[in-house]
């Protein structure tokens, strides 16, 4: 969504439109910055919350991890191939419930 500030929307008029007025080399954004500078105002300061900083840190850590644990995949593949892999339904159900509860806590807090 774009904002129309002081009638400027960043669009240039078609060639030949404007009744003989000429454009300078400065863009609307540059003009606004120049006007703010000459008025003595400073750009707005952006503040990041602690939650946003934590989220950015976690995201960075996740990006540094490999997408797949190759050693674990190889271990499971060998167990399935030789028939020693067994599924423990109670453990699977318990882990699924813990995961769902964790998601509910995240959503609530």
C-alpha positions as CSV (number, residue, x, y, z in Angstrom):
1,X,0.0,0.0,0.0
2,X,1.4,3.4,-0.9
3,X,0.9,6.6,1.0
4,X,0.2,10.0,-0.6
5,X,2.2,12.5,1.3
6,X,1.5,16.2,0.5
7,X,0.0,15.1,-2.9
8,X,3.2,13.3,-3.9
9,X,2.8,9.6,-4.8
10,X,6.2,9.1,-6.5
11,X,4.6,8.8,-10.0
12,X,6.0,11.0,-12.8
13,X,3.6,12.7,-15.1
14,X,3.5,11.6,-18.7
15,X,5.8,13.3,-21.1
16,X,4.3,16.6,-22.4
17,X,2.0,17.0,-19.4
18,X,2.5,19.9,-17.0
19,X,1.9,23.0,-19.0
20,X,5.5,23.9,-19.7
21,X,6.8,23.3,-16.2
22,X,10.1,21.5,-16.0
23,X,11.4,19.0,-13.4
24,X,14.6,19.5,-11.7
25,X,17.1,16.6,-11.3
26,X,16.0,16.0,-7.6
27,X,13.4,13.4,-7.0
28,X,10.4,13.9,-4.7
29,X,12.1,11.9,-2.0
30,X,15.3,13.9,-2.3
31,X,13.2,17.1,-2.1
32,X,11.5,15.9,1.1
33,X,14.8,15.1,2.7
34,X,16.2,18.5,1.7
35,X,13.1,20.2,3.1
36,X,13.4,18.3,6.4
37,X,17.1,19.1,6.6
38,X,16.6,22.8,6.0
39,X,13.8,22.8,8.6
40,X,16.2,21.5,11.2
41,X,14.3,18.2,11.8
42,X,16.0,14.9,12.1
43,X,14.9,11.5,10.7
44,X,12.6,9.5,13.0
45,X,14.4,7.0,15.3
46,X,13.4,3.4,15.1
47,X,13.3,1.3,18.2
48,X,13.3,-2.5,18.2
49,X,11.6,-4.4,21.1
50,X,13.4,-7.1,23.1
51,X,11.0,-9.6,21.5
52,X,12.0,-8.6,18.0
53,X,15.7,-8.7,18.9
54,X,15.2,-12.2,20.4
55,X,13.3,-13.3,17.3
56,X,16.0,-12.0,15.0
57,X,18.6,-13.9,17.0
58,X,16.7,-17.1,16.9
59,X,16.1,-16.7,13.2
60,X,19.9,-16.2,12.6
61,X,20.7,-19.3,14.6
62,X,18.2,-21.4,12.6
63,X,19.7,-20.2,9.4
64,X,23.1,-21.4,10.5
65,X,21.8,-24.9,11.2
66,X,21.8,-27.6,8.5
67,X,18.4,-28.3,7.1
68,X,18.9,-32.1,7.6
69,X,20.8,-34.0,10.2
70,X,22.6,-36.3,7.7
71,X,24.0,-38.6,10.5
72,X,20.6,-39.2,12.0
73,X,19.1,-39.9,8.6
74,X,21.8,-42.4,7.9
75,X,21.3,-44.1,11.3
76,X,17.5,-44.4,10.7
77,X,18.0,-45.6,7.1
78,X,20.3,-48.4,8.3
79,X,17.8,-49.4,11.1
80,X,14.9,-49.5,8.6
81,X,17.0,-51.4,6.0
82,X,18.1,-54.1,8.5
83,X,14.7,-54.4,10.2
84,X,15.8,-53.1,13.6
85,X,13.7,-49.9,13.6
86,X,10.6,-50.1,15.7
87,X,7.9,-47.6,16.1
88,X,6.8,-46.9,19.7
89,X,3.2,-45.5,19.4
90,X,3.1,-44.3,23.0
91,X,6.3,-42.3,22.6
92,X,5.1,-40.8,19.3
93,X,1.7,-39.8,20.9
94,X,3.5,-38.3,23.9
95,X,5.8,-36.2,21.7
96,X,2.9,-35.0,19.6
97,X,1.0,-33.9,22.6
98,X,4.0,-32.1,24.1
99,X,4.5,-30.3,20.7
100,X,0.8,-29.3,20.6
101,X,1.0,-28.0,24.2
102,X,4.1,-26.0,23.3
103,X,2.4,-24.4,20.4
104,X,-0.6,-23.5,22.6
105,X,1.7,-21.8,25.1
106,X,3.4,-19.8,22.3
107,X,0.0,-18.7,21.0
108,X,-1.2,-17.7,24.5
109,X,1.9,-15.8,25.5
